[in-house]
Amino acid sequence: MDTEILIGKKNNLNYQYMLKSITDNATGFEKRFENIGTEVFEDSKSASKAVAREISNLILEKQKEKKYCVLGLATGSSPKGLYTELVRLHKEEGLSFKNVVSFNLDEYYPMEPDSVHSYVRFMKELLFNHIDIKPENCYVPDGTLTKQEISDYCKEYEAKIEALGGIDLQILGIGGNGHVGFNESGALQNSKTRLVALDHMTRVAASAEFLGLSNTPRTAITLGVKKIMEAKRVILLAWGELKSNVIKAAVEGEVTSKIPASYLQEHDNATFVLDKEASSKLLRIKKPWLVEQVNWSEDMIRKAVIGLAMELKKPILMLTDDDYIENGMSDLLASEGKAYDINIEVFNKLQNTISGWPGGKPNADDSNRPERAQPEKKRVLIFSPHPDDDIISMGGTFKRLQEQGHEVHVAYQTSGNIAVADDEALRFANFVTDYNSHFHIESPEASSIFKEAKNFLKHKKGSDIDSSAVRHIKGLIRKGEARATSYFVGLNDEQIHFMNLPFYETGTIEKNPVGPADIKLTMDLIEKIKPHQIYAAGDLADPHGTHKVCLDAIFEAVKNLKEKSFMKDCWVWLYRGAWQEWGIDEIEMAVPMGPDQVLEKRYGIFKHQSQKDGVVFQGSDSREFWQRAEDRNKETADLYSLLGLARYAAMEAFVRWHY
C-alpha cells in the first residue's frame, strides 16, 4: 500500500509537498539502521518527477519573494530524467527559470566546451537549451584553463556562490566508490573547489563514453565537499542495482572519507532519493523483518529462509529453530510453525525451479515444473539487446531449446556498432577493398562507403562521433558474428532477425528514449512469430542503458498485444547479462548445464571475435565476456549446491514476467 510522506527536513514548510513512497514505513527512515533520510520509489521516472516538483515549488517560492533561486546541478546518468521533467514543466506548465542561477558540480579537465564529452554541452543539450534560463546565469567549471589559472578560478567560482547567499538546493549523483561531484575516496569534508586526479574506478566507469580507458581524462575540476555541505538542501539521486552496495555503505555505514557521500549523514536537510534497485541492499528492503512487523507472504518466507541459509552457509534442510530465533526470524516461527516444516516447503519450491527442459517436458506432469508441457513443440522468440547477449546470457538454454525440437527465433534488437573498436573496423574495410580490387569487383556505392570510412578512421579524434559509413561497417561486423553464433546453435536464416531499433542509432553511448517506431517493430515481429515463449534481457542495473530501453520496448509491445488470442499462450521469461544474476530467491527457472555444455557455450561466445581480447566497454571487470558468463553460471550452480540441492557444473537463471 502506497503511503504519502514528506521529503526533507521534518516540518520544513518550504518543502511541504507530498511524495509517493513504495515502502510502508511512513515515518521517513528507521533510525536504528539508516543514518540519513531515504525515499524509495518504484522507478527512476517517478522519483525524478517528485524531485522536479520540489525544485519547481522552490523556484516559484523564490519568484514570489523576488529572489534568485540558486541551484547546484549534477551531470551523469542519474539526473537525466530530472532534467527531462524540468523541461516538461517549463514547456507544458509554464515554469520559468528566469530567476534561476545554476552552478554545476564539475567538469573534466582539460575539456573543450563543444566536445561531445563536455558537461557544458551535456547541460545545454539536456536542459539549458530548452528552458528560459539566462545564459549568463549558467555556470559550469571551465575545462580550457591553464593549470596556473585554475586555483584563482576556483576561488572565484566559490565567491560567486557565496555572493548569492549560497546554494538553495544541490542535486547530486553518487559514484561507485561513493564520490560526490568528483570528490573521490579520501576527499576531506573541508575540501574546496579544486583540480583533482580521478580515481581509476571513476575513469573505468566513464570509459564507455570515451570509447576506451586510454581516452578517458585523468583529472577534473570539482566543487569541494565544503560547499556541498553548505547547501541549504541536498538531494542525492541513485538508480539501478550497480549503486546498491555504495548506497548501503553511505546510508547505513559510518561517516568516512573513503565514501564521501557518507558526509551527508551530518547534513541537516539531505535526502537520498532511490529507485527499488538502488535501495535493494538497505536493511529495511533486504531484511524488512528486522525493522518492522511484516506479512509473511510466500515470497517473503522464501527470501528470508534462503537468505538465512546463505548467511550461515548451511543447507536449507539443516536450519534449526535456534537459527531462526538468533537471526531475528522468531516472528516467522510464531506465524508458520517449526523450522523443519518451513524448511521443507522452501526447499521443495526451490528444487522445482530446476529444469533441463526450458520449453517444457513432453508427456510429463508439469504441475510443479517452471514451464508447461503443452504445446510439446513451442515457437520461441529470444530477444537480444546486442548481437551477443543471447549467447552470453542464455547460450546453454538457447542451444537446448533448439536441440529439443522447438522452433527458435532470435531477434537482435540493436546493431551494437558502437562496441566495435576502430582498428577492427579499419581491418574489415581494408579486407573488403583489397578483396574487391583483387577480383576486379566494381561497386561504386560500396567503394564510396569503405573509402569514406577508411579516411574518417585515419583522421578520427577522440571526441568525434563515428560517421554513418563507419557505423555501417561496425554494424556489418557484429551482424556477421551474430549470424555465425546462430548457425552454431542450429538456426537458419529465416529464424534470425536483425531489428536495428532506431533509438540506438545515435553513434554515441548516449541513446534516445524508446519511441513508437521501436515499439511497432517489436510488435510486428511478435505478431509475425506468435511465440509461446519470449525471452528478454531483464537487466536493470542501469535504468538508462540499452538493455533497459530494449526491455521497455518489449514490455510496451506485449502490453499492446496482450488481448490478441495468441498472446494467451505466451509466457515471458527474463534473463540477465554478463554483469549480474538474479537473486537466488527470485529465480523461477534454473536450467542446469554439464561441463560439455559449458564448453559449447564458450565456443558460441567465441564467434563474436570483435568482442574478444580487448572489449570497448570492459567496465571495471577485466574478465572477458565468456569468463564472466562461466563464472556467473558456476556461482549460481554453487549456490544451489550450498542450499542442499543437486550439484551441476553451471546454471542459467530466469524470472517470469506476468503481464
N, C-alpha and C positions, 0 to 999 in steps of 0.2 A: 504494500500500500504506500503510495507516494505521500510524503509529508512536506509541508511548506516551512521553510526555515529562513532565517536572516543570514546574509553573508556579511562577514566583517565583524567589527567590534560590537559587543552587546550594547543595545540601547543607543547606538550611534545614529542619530536622527538623519545624518547626511546620507546614509545608505540604507534607509528603510524601504526596501522593495523586496519582493518575495522571489526566492529561487526554488526550483523543483529539485529535490534530492531523491535519489533512488533508495536511500537507506531508511530504516525505520527509527534511526537514532535522532530524534527531533531536538535533542539538547545541544547540537553542534558537534562536539567531539568528546571522546572518552579520555578524561584526564589521566587515567591510570596508564594509558599506553601512548596516546598521541600528545605531542608537546606543542602542537600548533593547530589552528583551525583548518579542517579539511572538508571540502564539499565534493561529493561523488555524484556524477551524472551518468545517465545511460550511455551517452556518447559525446564526442568532442563537439558535435554540431550544437546540441542543446546547451552544453556548457559555455560555448563561445557566445551564443545568443544571450545568455544570462549576464555574462561579463560585459558584453557590448551594451546591454541595457543599463548596467551600473555606470559605465562611462558616459552614456547619453544623459542620464539623470544628473551626473556631476557637471557636465558641460552646461546643461540648462540651468542648473542652480547658480553656477558662476555667471552665466549671462544675466540672470536676474539681479545679481549683485554688481553687475558691470565690472567684472574682474576677469583676468586671464585664467584659463584652465591649463595647468602645466602637466603634461603627460610624459611619462618615461616609457618609451616603446622598445620592443624587442623584435628580433628577426628570427629566422629559422622556421621549422615546420609548425611549431606549436601555435603561434598567433595568426596563422593564415586564415582560419575560419573566423576569428575575431575581426580581422580587417575586412573580410567579405561582408560580415554582418554590419559593420560600421558604415561601409559604402551603401548597403541597402537602406539603412536608417536615414542616410543623407538623401538618397535619391527618391525613396518612397515615402518617408515620413518627414522630410524637410529639416532634418537635423543639420544645423550649421556649425562649422568648425572655425568660423572667423575669429573667435576669441581663444582658440587653442594654440598653445606653443608646445612643440614636441621636441624631446631630446632622446635620440637613440642611444642605446647602451654601448654599441661597439661598432668597429669596422676592421676588416683585415688590413694588414699593412705589409708591404705597400699595396695600394689598390687604386686604380683609376675609377672615377665615379660612373663612367659609362660602361665599365666592364660588366659582363653578364653575371659575374660573381659579386659585384659591389652591393653593399647594403643600401647605398643611395638609390641605386636602380631598383632594388628589391622594394624599398618603401614607396618609390614613385609608382611602380607598376601595380602594387597591391593596394595602395591606399592614397597617397598624396595626389596622384593624377585624377582621382575620381571623386574628390571632395573639394570644398571651397576653402580649405586651409590656405593661409597666405604663405607663399614660398619662403619669404624671409623669416617665417616663424618655425621652419623645419630644420632642426639641427641634427646632423649626422657627423660623427668624427671624420676628420679629413685624412684619407689614406695616401695623399700625394705629398705630404710634408717631408722635408728633410729630417733626419733624426735630431739634428740640432734644434729644430723648431718645435719638436713635439712637447717638450716639458712646458714651455710658456703657453703653448696652445691648450694643453690640458688644464692649466690653471685658469685660463680664460673661459674654458668650457664650464668649469665648476662655478666660476664667478657669475656667469650668465644665469645659471640655475638659481644661485643664491639671490641675485638681484630681483628675481621674480617671486621670491618667497619660498623657494624650494619646490620639489615635485609633489603635486597633489595626489597622483596615482601612478604607480610604477608597475608595468607589466613585465613579467619575467618568464623565461623558459628555464629548463634545467638540463645540463649536460649529463652524459652517462657517468661521469666522475663527480657529479654534484656541483659543477661550476654554474655560476650565475653571471650573465654577461660573459666576458672572457676572464673572470676571476677564477683561476684554476685552483686545483687542490693545493693547499699551502698558503693561499692568499689570506692576509690578516684582516681583521674586522675594521681596522682603521685605514685600510689601503685607499689610496686616492686614484683619480683618473690618470692613466699612465700607459706606456707601451709595455706589453707583456709577451713572453715567449709562450707559445701554445703547447699544451700537453700533447704527447703522442696520441693518446686516446681521442682527444678532440680533433686532431688532424685526420686520424683514420676515419672518424665519423663523418667528416666533411669531404673526404677524398672522392666520394662518388660524384659530388658536384663539380669537382676539379678534374675529373677523369683520371684519377690516379694520385697516389700519395706524393709522388715526386713533384707534382704541380701545385700541391696544397701549400698555402702560406705558412710560415713558421712563427709569425708574430702578428699582433693585432693591438689596436688602441681600445681600451675599455674603461667605462665608468667604474670607479672604485666601489668597494663594498660599503665604505662610509657613506657615500652619497645615496646608495640604495637604501641603507638603513635609516637615513634621514627623511625618506619619502613619507608623506602622511599616511599613505595607504599602499600596500603591496599585494598584488595578486600574481601567484606563480601558476602557470599553466603546464600540465603534463598529460600527454596522451600515449597510449599504447603499452604493451607488456614490456617492451625494452626499457621503459622508465620505471618499472615497478620496484626493482631492487633498490635503486637510488632514492626513490620516494620513501620507501620504508625507512631507510637509513636517515634521511633528512627529517622525517616526521617523528619517528619513534626512537631514534638513537640520540647520542649525546651531541652537544654543540662542539664542533671540531673544525679546525681549519682544513682538515682532509676533505670535508664535504662543506664547501662554503654556503650552500643553500641552508644548512642547519643553523646558520646565524639568525635566520628569520624566526627561529623559536623565541628570540629575545626582542622581536619587534612587537609593539602592542596593537598593531592593526594589519596583520598579514594573514592571508588565506591561500591555501593550496587548492586549486580547482582541478579536479581529475576526472577522467573517464573511468569506466569499470575496469578496464585492463590495467591502467596505470596504478589503480588502487588495490590490485589483486593480492599484493603481499602484505598489506596492512592487517594487523591482527584482527580488527573488527570485521574485516572482509574474509580473511583466510580462516580464522577460528572464532566466529561470532559468539559461540557458546561460552567463551572465556570472558566476554564483555557484557552480555545480557542474556536473558532467557530467550530461547529460540523454539520455534516449532520444528520438532524433529521429523521432517519430511524424509521420504526415501532417499532423495538426493543428498540431504544434509547428513543423514546417517552414514551413507557411503563415503562421503567426503571426510567425515570425522574418523571413521574406523580405518580407512585406508591411510589417511594421514598419520594416525597414531602408530599403525604397523610400520610405516616407513620411518617415522621418527625413532622408534625403538628398535628398528631393524629386526623385526620379528615377523614370521608368517602370520597371516590373519587369524588362523585357527589356533594360534598359540597365545593370543591376547587373553588376559585374565581380568576379573572384576577389579583387582587392585590396580592394574594398568589403567583402566578407565578412570577410577577414582583419583589416582595420583596425578592424572593429566587433565583434570578439570572436566571430566565427562560423566560425573556421577548422575547428573540430570538425565542422561541418556539411559542409564540403568534403571532409574526410577520410572522412566516413561515406557521403556520397551522390554525390560526384564533382564535376565542374566547375559553376561558377555558371551557365553557359549552359544546361545541361540542367535544373538545378533551377529556373531562371527560367521556362523554357518550361512545365514541369509546373505550377508555381503559377499562371502567367498563364492557362493553359487552364482550370484549375479555377475561377478567379475569373470568367473570361469565361462559363463555363457557368452561373453563378448568375443571369445577366441573362435575364429572360424577360418578354415582353409578354403572355404567356398564363398568368396566375396559376392558372387552373383546368386547365392542360394544353392543348397544341395538338393538335387532332384530326388524324388521318391523318399524323402526323409521328413521326420517330424520337425517342423520349423517353428514350433510354439516358443522355444527358448533360444532360437538362433537369431543372429542380428538381421539376416535377410530372409526373404520369402523363398520358398522352394519353387513357386509358380509365378510367372511362366518359367518353364525349365530353361529355355533359351531367351535371354533378355537382350534388348537393344541398350547399349551402354554409351554414354557420352561423357568423355573426360575433358574438362576444360583446363587448359594450361596457360597461365598468365604470360609466361615467357616460353620460348621454344624448348626449354629443358626442365621445367618444373614437373611435368608429368613423370619423367623417368627418375628424377632426383627424389621426388616426394613419395611416389607410389608405384615405382617401377616394378616391384615384385607383384603387386596386385594387378597392375596393368597387364603384365605378361600372363598371369594366372587366369584372368578373365578371358583373354584371347584363347589360351590353351584349353579352357573348359567349355569352349564352343559358343560363347556369346558373340553377338555382333557388336564389336567395339569400334567406336569412333573417337578420334582425338581432335580437339579444336584448339589451335594455338591462337590465343586472343590478341597478342601483340607481336610485332616484328622482332623485338628485343635488340634492335640495331645499335642502341647506344652502349651496349655491353660488349661491343667488339673493338679491340684495340686498333689504333690507326695503322700500325705496321702489318697487322693481319689483313686489313682491307687493301693496303698497298700491294701486298704479296698476291692477293687474289686478282687485283686489277692488272698487275704485270703478267700474271699467268694467262688471263683471257686475251690480252692484247698480243702477247707472244704467240699464243695458240692460233689466233686469227691470222696473224702475219705469216706464220709458218705454212698454214694450209690455204693461204690466199682467200680467206673468207671475207667478203665485202659486206659490211653492215654499218652504214653511215651513222645511224642513230646510236648503236652500241658503241662505236668508236668515239663518238662525241661524249657519251656518258663517262666512259672509262678515262678518256683523255682529260676531261674536266676534273674528275675525281683525283687522278694522279697529280695534277697541277695543284689542286687545293691542298691535298695532304702534304705535299712537299713544302708548302709555304704556310701551313696552318700554325696559328698562335694558340697559346694555352687557353685563351678566353673565347676563341672562335666557336660558333655553333656549326656543326657539320652541314655541308651543302646537301641539297636533295640528292645529288648524284652519289655522294659518299654514303648517305643513309641508305640509298637503294642497294649499293654493293654490300654494305654490312648486313642489311636485311636478307639478301640472297645467301650470304654465308650461313646465317642462322637457319634459314629455311631449309637449306640443303642438309644441315646437321639434324634438324628435327625430322625430316623425311627419312634419313638414314636410321634414326632410332626407331621410328615407326615400322620400317621394313624389318628391323632386327626383332621387334616384338612379334611381327607376323601380319601386319596390316597391309592393305593395298591402297592405291592412290584414292579410290572412292571413299575410303574411311579416314582420310587425312584432310583436315580443313584449316586453311590459313585465313583468319578473320581480319587481321590488320585493323583493329579498332581505332577509330580516328583520334580518340582522346590522347593516345600515346605519341602520335607523330608530331612532336614539337621540336625534336632534335636536341633537347636538353633533358637533364634529370627532372626538371620541373614539368609536370604533366597537367593537362587540362582536366577539369572535373568530368565525370561521366555525363554524357549527353544523350539526347533522343536517338541519334544515329547509332551510338554504341548499343543502346538497349534494343533497337529494332533489329540490328544484325544478329544479336544474341537470340531474340525471339524467333527470328526466321529460321535459324539453324535448329533450335529446339523443335519447332513445329515441323521442320522437314524430317528430322530423325524420329521424333515421337519416342523418346527414350523411356525405359523402365527404371533406369538408374542414371543420375547425373553425379559426377564427381567434380568438386570445385575446390580451389585453394582457399582455405579459411584463415589465412594468416592475418592477424590483427595487430601485429607488433607496431606497425607504423600506419596510423589511420589515413595518411596522405599517400601511401605507397601504391605502386602499380597493382600488387595483389589485392589490396582493399578496393581499389577502383574497379578492377575486373570482377570482384565478388559483388560489388554493388550493382553492376550491370546485370549479373546473373540473377540476383535477388529480385530486381525490378522486373526482369523478363519473366521469371517464374510466377511472380505475383500477378502480372498481367495475363498470363496464360492459364492460371490455375482452374478456371472454370471450363476449360476445354476438356472433353471426355478423356483423352489420352493421358492427361495430367493426373487423373485419379489414381493411376497405377504407377506414377513416377515418384521415386524416392530420391532425395538429395543427400549425398554424403560429402562431408568436408574433410579434406586432408590438410596437412601443414607442410611447410617447405623445409629447406636446409637449415633454417635458423633456429627452429624450436619445435617442440612437440606438444600435443595435448596433455593436460594433466591426467595422471593415471585414473583419477576419479571421474574424469569427463568422458573417457573412451567408451564408445558403444560398439565398435567392431575393431578387433585386432587380428590382422592377417599374418600368421606366422610364416617364417622363411627358414629354409635349411641352408647349410653352407654353400651348396651349389647354386642356390637361387640368389644368394648374396653376391656371388661372383658374376652371375648373369646380369644382375642389375648394374654392377660396376662396369661391365663391358658396354652396356647400353648407354651409361653416362659418358663413357669414353668417346662415343660418336660425336659428342659436342667438343670438337678439338679447339675451337676458338675460346672455350671457357676453361681450358686446362693450362697449367704452367704459367700462371700469372693472370688472374681474373681482374677485370677492370674494377668491379665493385666487390673487392675482397672483404671489406669491413674489418672489424677488429680481430676476426678469426683467420689465422694464417693457413688453416687446412683447406685443401681443395674440396669442391662440392661432393665428390664421391666419398671422400673421407668423412665429411660431416654427416652425410646420409647414412653411411655404415655405422658410425659411432652412435648416432641418434637412434637408429633401429635396434642396435645391440643394447643400448641403455633401456629402451622400452621392454625388450625381452628380459633383461636382467631384473627389472622392477617386478615383472610378473612372477619371475622365479623367486625373488626375495619374499614376495607376499604368499608364497607357498604353492604356486601353480606350476604347470609343466615348463621345462626349460627348453627354449628354442635358440637358434643362432641369432635371429633378429625378428622384429615385428614392425609392421606398418599400421598406423592407428587412424581411426576415422570417428567422426561425430556426425550424427544425423541431424539435418536441419528440417524442422517441421514448419511448413508454410501454410 
